[in-house]
Amino acid sequence: MVKCKTGFKKRAFAALGFALCYAACALLCLFPLLHTLSPAGEEEYTVKWSDGTVSTESYAAAFSSLAEAEAGCIVLEREGLRGEIAAGDGYAQSVSVLQTGNLPALLTAKFEGLSRLERASLWNTFGNAAYYSADLFAFDGGRVQRTSRRAFETLVLLDGGIPNDTLRTSGAAELVLRAEAKFEASALIGTNVATIEAEPPYRVGDGAVYLDTPAGRRLLAALPGRTSLTVGDCDFCDEGALAPCTALVSLTLPFVGSAASGAESGGRLAWNFGGSVPETLKRVKITGGALSEFAFSGCPMLEELDLCGLSAEAPSAFAGCARLQRLHIAAALSLPGFARSELPCGCYLYERSTS
């Protein structure tokens, strides 16, 4: 009996030893894979900072400070300083195609031979951007492909137009217009777009979008969230260019209507808004062009009009401006309920009487 028990113990220990040995071998075989999958805490990067200092950063530290990708280097930002990490040619090419490539270039791009931090930098900058060309496409970290995802921070209009519901549903705060885009103001109505970047022939200034054409510069649209807007020099205005601006309080325009002549649209402010002037609009300044009858009809909440140097044929230009308090204009008009005084510029100031 004793021998039997002793033999059992020997066999048990032998089996245990074999199992431990097998497990150890398995772990040794698996170790390279585990090393690859685990966070590469031992990775280090040399960072040149804008104050002239140089530091050595772990992957985790560099990752936490990633800024917008640039073609020449991986950019970090920390405590107001800019840091740069040298990057390879593949990274530069990847940044370039994601920033400027058309749809064929995006779909055929090979994001290969990149370091772990280079891939992280690309994702940090482009992972929340969508490219639109009849459908939405996005960078998934490995390639650009068609996506069912609908919410993005940035939307790039590669070519053609974009439906309003696509831009609105995306929730995008930034819109990028490529040269081949066919952009219209209606796409912005009700959206969250707060900034627009554009390639020629488009240009952006103070929240307004313009298109340079052989016939002149057209005002196409303006940002929806603006409460104050000054439109720069342009030759034409698309009908409804200001329709997205439903919260405007103060507006400066180079002319009323579709063009400085006022002939095409009758010189009416409603043209610029697509027919409906927002009730929030209180102050308007017009710096040029011609005014016609009922130029400011449909503006019941308007309180101040600065039309320095301009003239109007009759008071009917201000018909419907029930709350108008101040009018600056070159014309000598008969406006019941207003007191008139002369201004140094040669115009007249009409102020509603308090009595």
C-alpha positions in Angstrom: 0.0 0.0 0.0 2.8 2.4 0.9 4.5 1.6 -2.4 1.3 2.2 -4.2 0.8 5.6 -2.6 4.4 6.6 -3.2 4.2 5.6 -6.9 1.0 7.8 -7.2 2.8 10.8 -5.7 5.8 10.3 -8.1 3.5 10.1 -11.1 1.5 13.2 -9.9 4.7 15.2 -9.5 5.9 14.1 -12.9 2.7 15.2 -14.5 2.8 18.5 -12.7 6.4 19.1 -13.8 5.5 18.3 -17.4 2.5 20.7 -17.3 4.6 23.5 -15.9 7.3 22.9 -18.5 4.7 22.9 -21.3 3.2 26.2 -20.0 6.6 27.8 -19.8 7.4 26.8 -23.4 4.1 28.1 -24.5 4.7 31.4 -22.9 8.1 31.7 -24.4 6.6 31.0 -27.8 3.9 33.6 -27.2 6.2 36.2 -25.7 7.0 38.0 -29.0 3.3 38.4 -29.8 2.5 39.6 -26.3 5.4 42.1 -26.7 4.0 43.3 -30.0 0.4 43.8 -28.7 1.3 45.4 -25.4 1.7 49.2 -25.0 5.2 50.0 -26.3 6.3 51.9 -23.1 9.9 51.4 -24.1 9.5 53.4 -27.3 11.2 56.8 -27.1 11.2 59.8 -29.3 13.5 62.9 -29.5 11.5 66.1 -29.4 12.8 69.5 -30.4 10.8 72.2 -28.6 10.2 75.8 -29.8 12.1 77.2 -26.8 15.3 75.4 -28.0 15.2 72.5 -25.5 15.3 68.9 -26.5 13.6 66.1 -24.6 13.2 62.3 -24.9 9.5 61.2 -24.7 7.8 57.9 -24.3 5.1 56.9 -26.6 2.4 57.6 -24.0 3.8 61.1 -23.3 4.1 62.0 -27.0 0.7 60.6 -27.7 -0.9 62.7 -25.0 0.5 65.9 -26.6 -0.2 65.2 -30.3 -1.3 68.3 -32.2 -2.5 68.7 -35.8 -0.5 66.6 -38.3 2.0 68.3 -40.6 3.8 66.8 -43.6 7.3 67.6 -42.3 7.1 66.2 -38.8 5.0 64.9 -35.9 3.9 68.0 -34.0 3.3 68.1 -30.2 1.9 71.0 -28.1 2.5 71.3 -24.4 2.3 74.2 -22.1 2.3 76.7 -24.9 5.3 75.2 -26.6 5.5 73.5 -30.0 7.5 70.2 -30.2 8.6 68.5 -33.4 9.5 64.8 -33.9 11.2 63.7 -37.2 9.0 61.6 -39.4 9.5 59.5 -42.5 8.6 60.1 -46.1 5.6 57.8 -45.9 4.2 59.9 -43.1 4.7 63.1 -45.2 2.9 61.5 -48.2 0.1 60.3 -46.0 -0.5 63.8 -44.5 -0.4 65.3 -48.0 -3.0 63.0 -49.5 -5.3 63.3 -46.5 -5.1 67.1 -46.6 -5.3 67.7 -50.4 -6.1 64.5 -52.2 -9.2 64.0 -54.4 -11.3 60.9 -54.1 -9.3 58.6 -56.4 -6.1 59.6 -54.6 -7.7 59.0 -51.2 -9.1 55.6 -52.1 -5.9 54.3 -53.6 -3.5 55.7 -50.9 -1.4 53.1 -49.1 -0.7 54.0 -45.5 2.1 51.6 -45.0 5.5 51.6 -43.4 4.4 54.0 -40.7 5.5 54.0 -37.1 3.1 53.6 -34.2 3.2 57.3 -33.3 2.9 58.3 -37.0 -0.3 56.3 -37.3 -1.6 57.8 -34.1 -0.8 61.3 -35.4 -2.7 60.7 -38.6 -5.7 59.4 -36.6 -5.6 62.3 -34.2 -5.9 64.8 -37.1 -8.0 63.0 -39.7 -9.9 60.4 -37.7 -12.9 62.6 -37.1 -13.1 64.0 -40.7 -15.3 62.9 -43.5 -14.8 63.4 -47.2 -18.0 64.0 -49.3 -18.3 63.1 -53.0 -21.8 61.9 -53.6 -21.4 59.9 -50.4 -19.3 60.0 -47.2 -15.8 58.5 -47.0 -13.5 58.4 -44.0 -10.0 57.4 -42.9 -10.2 54.4 -40.5 -6.6 54.4 -39.5 -5.5 52.1 -42.3 -7.2 53.4 -45.4 -9.9 55.7 -46.7 -13.2 54.0 -47.6 -16.9 54.6 -47.8 -18.5 54.8 -44.4 -21.9 54.4 -42.7 -20.8 56.7 -40.0 -22.7 60.1 -40.1 -21.3 62.2 -37.3 -18.0 64.1 -37.8 -16.2 67.2 -36.6 -14.9 68.2 -40.0 -16.5 67.7 -43.4 -14.5 68.1 -46.6 -16.5 68.7 -49.8 -14.4 67.2 -52.5 -16.5 67.9 -55.5 -20.1 68.6 -56.5 -22.7 69.7 -54.0 -23.7 68.4 -50.6 -27.3 67.9 -49.3 -28.3 70.1 -46.4 -29.4 67.1 -44.3 -26.0 65.4 -44.7 -24.1 68.4 -43.4 -26.7 69.1 -40.7 -26.8 65.5 -39.5 -23.0 65.3 -39.4 -22.9 68.0 -36.7 -19.6 69.2 -38.3 -18.3 72.5 -36.9 -15.7 72.8 -39.7 -16.3 72.7 -43.5 -13.6 72.5 -46.1 -14.3 73.5 -49.7 -12.1 72.0 -52.3 -11.7 73.7 -55.7 -14.1 71.2 -57.5 -16.9 71.8 -55.0 -20.3 73.2 -56.1 -21.3 75.0 -52.9 -24.6 76.7 -52.2 -25.8 78.6 -49.1 -28.7 76.2 -48.6 -26.3 73.5 -47.5 -25.5 75.6 -44.4 -29.0 76.3 -43.1 -29.5 74.9 -39.6 -26.0 73.4 -39.4 -23.4 73.7 -36.7 -20.7 74.9 -39.1 -18.6 77.6 -37.3 -15.5 77.8 -39.6 -14.9 77.3 -43.3 -11.7 76.8 -45.1 -11.6 77.0 -48.9 -9.4 76.5 -51.9 -9.5 78.9 -54.9 -11.6 79.9 -56.7 -13.4 80.0 -53.3 -12.3 82.4 -50.6 -13.5 83.0 -47.1 -13.5 86.3 -45.1 -15.1 87.3 -41.8 -17.6 84.4 -42.0 -18.6 85.0 -45.6 -17.9 82.7 -48.5 -17.1 84.1 -52.0 -16.5 82.6 -55.4 -14.2 84.3 -57.9 -15.5 84.1 -61.4 -14.5 85.7 -64.8 -17.5 88.1 -64.3 -16.5 89.1 -60.8 -16.7 88.0 -57.2 -19.9 86.4 -55.9 -21.1 86.3 -52.4 -22.3 82.7 -51.9 -23.1 82.2 -48.3 -22.3 83.2 -44.7 -21.9 81.2 -41.5 -25.2 80.4 -39.7 -24.2 81.2 -36.1 -23.1 84.8 -36.8 -24.8 87.7 -34.9 -22.7 90.3 -36.7 -21.5 90.2 -40.3 -19.6 92.5 -42.5 -19.5 91.4 -46.2 -16.4 92.5 -48.1 -16.1 93.8 -51.6 -17.9 91.7 -54.1 -19.7 92.3 -57.4 -22.7 90.0 -57.1 -24.8 88.2 -54.4 -26.5 84.9 -54.9 -30.2 84.9 -53.9 -30.5 83.6 -50.4 -26.7 83.9 -49.7 -27.6 85.1 -46.1 -30.4 82.6 -45.5 -28.3 80.6 -43.1 -27.8 83.7 -40.9 -31.0 83.4 -38.8 -29.5 85.1 -35.7 -28.0 88.2 -37.3 -28.3 91.4 -35.2 -25.9 93.6 -37.2 -25.2 93.5 -40.9 -22.9 95.5 -43.3 -23.3 95.0 -47.1 -21.7 96.6 -50.1 -25.1 96.8 -51.8 -28.7 95.6 -51.4 -30.0 92.9 -53.7 -28.1 90.9 -56.4 -25.7 93.5 -57.6 -24.5 97.1 -57.1 -26.8 98.3 -59.9 -29.8 96.8 -58.1 -31.5 96.3 -61.5 -31.7 92.5 -61.4 -33.4 92.1 -58.0 -35.0 95.5 -57.5 -32.4 96.2 -54.8 -34.3 94.6 -52.0 -32.7 93.2 -48.8 -35.1 90.3 -48.8 -33.3 89.0 -51.9 -30.1 88.5 -50.0 -31.9 86.4 -47.4 -33.9 84.4 -49.9 -37.2 86.2 -49.1 -37.3 86.1 -45.3 -35.2 88.6 -43.3 -34.6 87.4 -39.7 -36.5 89.2 -37.0 -33.3 89.5 -34.9 -31.8 92.0 -37.4 -31.6 95.4 -35.7 -28.9 97.3 -37.5 -28.0 97.5 -41.2 -25.3 99.4 -43.0 -25.2 99.7 -46.8 -22.0 101.1 -48.3 -22.9 101.3 -52.0 -25.2 100.4 -54.8 -28.6 101.7 -55.5 -31.8 101.7 -53.5 -35.3 101.1 -55.0 -38.8 101.1 -53.8 -39.5 98.8 -50.9 -35.8 98.1 -50.5 -36.3 97.3 -46.8 -39.8 95.9 -46.8 -40.1 92.8 -44.7 -37.8 94.2 -42.0 -40.3 95.0 -39.2 -37.7 94.8 -36.4 -35.0 97.0 -38.0 -34.1 99.9 -35.7 -31.1 101.5 -37.4 -30.2 102.1 -41.0 -26.8 103.6 -42.1 -27.0 104.5 -45.8 -24.3 107.2 -45.8 -23.9 108.6 -49.3 -26.9 106.8 -50.7 -30.2 108.2 -51.8 -33.8 106.9 -52.2 -36.5 108.0 -54.6 -39.2 107.9 -52.0 -40.0 107.0 -48.3 -41.5 103.8 -49.7 -38.0 102.3 -49.6 -38.6 102.0 -45.8 -42.2 100.8 -45.9 -42.8 98.2 -43.3 -39.9 99.3 -41.0 -42.3 99.8 -38.1 -39.5 100.0 -35.4 -37.0 102.1 -37.3 -35.5 104.6 -34.9 -32.5 106.1 -36.8 -31.9 106.6 -40.5 -28.7 108.0 -42.0 -29.2 108.9 -45.7 -28.3 111.5 -48.3 -31.9 112.0 -49.4 -34.1 114.8 -48.1 -37.3 112.9 -47.3 -40.5 113.6 -45.6 -40.8 110.9 -42.8 -43.8 111.5 -40.5 -42.8 111.0 -36.8 -39.0 111.7 -37.5 -36.9 114.7 -36.7 -34.3 115.6 -39.4 -30.8 117.0 -38.8 -27.9 117.6 -41.1 -24.6 115.6 -40.7 -21.0 116.7 -41.4 -20.8 114.1 -44.3 -23.6 116.0 -46.1 -26.3 113.4 -45.3 -29.3 113.7 -43.1 -30.0 111.9 -39.8 -33.6 111.0 -39.2 -34.5 110.2 -35.6 -37.9 109.1 -34.4 -39.5 111.7 -32.3 -40.1 110.8 -28.6 -43.2 113.1 -28.3 
